[in-house]
């Protein structure tokens, strides 16, 4: 309730935000699908994948196929490929293997587990904030400083339930950002998140008036008001927002070895940066 546990005697008040953890229906499963994957790293316990923009991570409301979960179910055959000591469910259940999320329009690195023990260990690492996750984002405007911290709680928007917003009664959220490159009226940022709230980077950057380019949900029409016609057209044709999971580092659940991965920007994002560089004096 409002980001904190409440006793059953608590009386609801107007404006309260209720959060619940939904338990999957026992036996619920999804179909493996032969969908190409860009596998950056793989061993007998886990894999790191370069997710393309446009791919949903797991099945949900209105989406039952074409997801990353469908793809890994096929490519890794979770019910068969496993170490002898690893417990794997007989059926491929929802979210098995999925340790963290990327938004549909976000590209880049995501780690998936091949067995329950590895999934639990990685999930614990994310909860305990021992996993390093950093992103590259292109934002509107030019921050005054070269780096900064955004420490603002995040909760669901009470008027638009598919959106998130910053609010005092939300869950704590911490984002660090640093300027990589400045363009005319745009800035490329390195962004590191210390928490994993829904839409965290998009919400936090919008809250400091530097929303992500291409993010029509949170940038309040800033894309449509881009003065340069060539840049505006390039953003319109991007078909996604400019947010990329570029760096991922964690301790391997089995060996303890530090695993570090870096993924360059996809071509469409590089092309937009080239256009901006050409238009910047």
MOMO-V96946 format. One record per pair of residues at least 6 apart in sequence whose ideal C-beta (glycine too) atoms are under 7 Angstrom apart, sorted by the first residue. I is the first residue (numbers start at 1). J is the second residue. Records with the same first field share a line. If there is no record, write none. Layout:
I->J + J
This chain:
1->10 + 16 + 18
2->16 + 17 + 169
3->153 + 155 + 169 + 170 + 171
15->158
17->155 + 156 + 158 + 169
24->93 + 94
27->91
28->93 + 94
29->91 + 92 + 93
30->59 + 64 + 69 + 70 + 73 + 92 + 94
31->65 + 70
32->70 + 73 + 74 + 92
33->65 + 66 + 70 + 71 + 74
34->74
35->66 + 70 + 71
37->49 + 71 + 75
38->49 + 50
39->47 + 49
40->48 + 49 + 50 + 109 + 261 + 263
41->47 + 48 + 261
44->83 + 114
45->83 + 114 + 115 + 118 + 253 + 254
46->111 + 112 + 113 + 114 + 118
47->76 + 112
48->109 + 111 + 248 + 261
49->110 + 112
50->108 + 109 + 263
51->68 + 102 + 107 + 108 + 110
52->107
53->105 + 106 + 107 + 240
54->104 + 240
55->67 + 68 + 104
56->63 + 67 + 104
57->67 + 68 + 69 + 98 + 101 + 102
58->67 + 68 + 69 + 94 + 95 + 98
59->67 + 69 + 94
69->97 + 98
72->97 + 112
73->92
76->114
78->88 + 92 + 96 + 97 + 114
79->88 + 90 + 92
81->114
82->88 + 114 + 115
86->115 + 117
87->115 + 116 + 117
88->115 + 116
89->96
96->119
97->112 + 113 + 114 + 119
98->112
99->111 + 112 + 113 + 119 + 122 + 123 + 126
100->110 + 126 + 196
102->108 + 110 + 245
103->199
105->240 + 241
106->243 + 244 + 245
107->244 + 245 + 266
108->244 + 245 + 246 + 263
109->245 + 248 + 261 + 263
110->245
111->122 + 248
113->119 + 122
118->253
121->253
122->253
125->131 + 250 + 251
126->196
129->194
130->250 + 251
131->250
132->247 + 249
133->192 + 193 + 245 + 248
134->190 + 191 + 192 + 246 + 247
135->191 + 201 + 243 + 244 + 245 + 246
136->188 + 190 + 244 + 246 + 265
137->189 + 191 + 201 + 205 + 212 + 242 + 243
138->186 + 188 + 212 + 213 + 242
139->186 + 187 + 189 + 205 + 210 + 211 + 212 + 213
140->186 + 210 + 211 + 213 + 219 + 222
141->185 + 187 + 209 + 210
142->182 + 187
143->179 + 187 + 210
146->178 + 179
147->177 + 178 + 179
148->177
149->176
150->175 + 204 + 207 + 208
151->174
152->166 + 173 + 204 + 207
153->166 + 167 + 168 + 170 + 171 + 172 + 173
154->164 + 166 + 170 + 171 + 173 + 197 + 200 + 203
155->164 + 165 + 167 + 169 + 170 + 171
156->164
157->163 + 164 + 165
163->217
164->198 + 199 + 203
165->203
166->203 + 207
171->197
172->195
173->195 + 197 + 200 + 204
174->194 + 195
175->191 + 193 + 200 + 201 + 204
176->192
177->189 + 190 + 191
178->189 + 190
179->187 + 189
180->188 + 189 + 190
181->188
183->276 + 277 + 280
184->279 + 280 + 281
186->213 + 276
187->210
188->273
191->201
193->200 + 201
201->243
202->212 + 215 + 218
203->218
205->211 + 212
206->218 + 219
211->218 + 219 + 222
212->218 + 219 + 241 + 242 + 243
213->223 + 235 + 241 + 242
214->223 + 235 + 238 + 240 + 241 + 242
215->241
216->223
223->235
226->232 + 235
228->279
230->275 + 279
231->275 + 276 + 279
234->272 + 275
238->268 + 272
242->269 + 272
244->265 + 269
245->263
246->262 + 263
247->262
248->261
249->258 + 259 + 260
250->259
251->258
252->259
